[in-house]
Structure formats: structure tokens, C-alpha cells
Amino acid sequence: MRVVVAGHDELKGREVVSAIRAESGSDESAHFLFLDLASLASVRGFVRDFRASGLPLHVLVNNAGVMMEPRGETQDGFERHLGVNFLGHFLLTRLLLPALRGSAHGGDVTRRQGRGSRIVTVASATHYVGEMDMADLQGRSAYSPHAAYAQSKLALVLFSLRLQRLLAARRDPVTANMADPGVVDTALYRHTWWGTRAVKRALGWLLFKTPDEGAWTSVFAAATPALEGVGGRYLRDEAEAEPLGAAQDPALQWRLWAEASRLTGVAEDID
């Protein structure tokens, strides 16, 4: 197995690669490629670099994100929660679909035996309080860091569910699922209210999952045989849960998909 670590912090990325290689005993087990989801040009550059590597792609884990930041914009002028958490992953997934299809079942997409490819998108329980403001996705008229984060996570759920419907309709050998990691002790909380940060420092060991524990649902979604050929699932603690009802609205899924396609410059059709 080979892992491609994608990130915008090259030093940390290479440290992770070194740790994986040391644990596996192989210098071929992990590689680093630069990717800044706050830049659509960087996303396209990463996809070119990945294709040039010649590596197969059996599992794509959409895991990056920002949380409750003061309003800022990406290099392309998108509100950062929308741009990094959603639009960057939207474009990355769309551009990597051919690689995922080509790697499924050993590269023979006509076979219906063996293992398909998987897309795992990291969601959040925050999506339950999210609302899609299709008239002001960028938060220009009114801005709340919490609302922007919740909207971006709801957008990921809407995207994943529509993507799975389109993949299933095409009988693609690729599935799309969502993984909710729970409350995890990470640096994402650096922009939250000071009281939340204080509780995290004092009681994080008791109330929060460790990063390893938080990653487990994503690993489960990526590897469990129980999800072979199964998509459209929202997983929490390795069990299926029900996403927000509004996230299951096909009309809202389509509206967001169409707008994301326009903003990122890709066709609405996944062919």
C-alpha cells in the first residue's frame, strides 16, 4: 500500500511521510505532494503532479479544513470556509474521478468482482445546524464564523450525497461516503471562543478524542469490507447515522452542485 500525503505545510507533510516510511520499513510506502485547497490553481497542479507520478488511486480522503475563522478570502476570492472546506475538495474530487475509476478492480472498470475505489469525505455534526444561503454563499452581507463553518460542512454532505447518486446512476466502480470524526483534540480550535479553548486545554484529555481516535471512522470508511460497493452513508463511530434532512433534498443538492461547478470551472456532468 502507498499513501500520498497532500498538504500546504511541506515540513509537516514530510515529517508524516518519514514516520510512515519508518513504521512500514519501506521508502515507497508514502510520498508527499504539495496541495493548497485555498487555491484552485494549486488543486489543479496537485492533480497534474499526481497523474505524473503514475500511482493508482483506490481511496481519496477529503480531510482538510478550517474552522470558525474571522472572515477571509482564498486566493480565488471565496470565503475561506466555503473555499477550503468545500470548493477545494469539490474540484479535487471531480478532477481525480478518472484516476479513481481507472484504479478500481485492477483498472478494469467492466469487472464487477474485486474492489472498487472509494471517496471518503470528512463531515461534522456541525452540519446539523448548518443552512445553505444560496443567495449569499460567500457571507458578504452578514458573516458569522460558526454559521460559515456549519454551512461548509453541510455543503460537503450535500455534495457527497449527490455525487453518490450520480456515481450509482452511471454504475461507476466508485463510492462516496462521509465520516464524522466527532470532537477531536486538534489545532482547529485555535479560532474558537477563549472559554472553549480553556476547556480544551484543561479537559481535552477527558472530553475530546485523540487525533488517532478521531481518524478511525475515516479509516473504517476507507477500508472495511462491509462498505464494498456501498455509498451514500454518513458514518459516526463506525456506525451509520442519519444526516440532516435538508442535506437529502435532491433539489438543494443540484443547486449547490451547479453553483460549485460554475465557481470552480468544471462541467456539471461527471462524465
Secondary structure, DSSP 8 states (H G I E B T S, - for coil): --EEEEES-HHHHHHHHHHHHHHHT-TTSEEEEE--TT-HHHHHHHHHHHHHHT---SEEEE-----S--S-B-TTS-BHIIIIIIIHHHHHHHHHHHHHHHHGGGG-TT--SS--EEEEEE--GGGGG----TT-TT--SS--HHHHHHHHHHHHHHHHHHHHHHHHHHT-SEEEEEEE--SB-SGGGGGS-HHHHHHHHHHHHHHSB-HHHHHHHHHHHHH-GGGTT--S-EEETTEEE---GGGG-HHHHHHHHHHHHHHHT--SS--
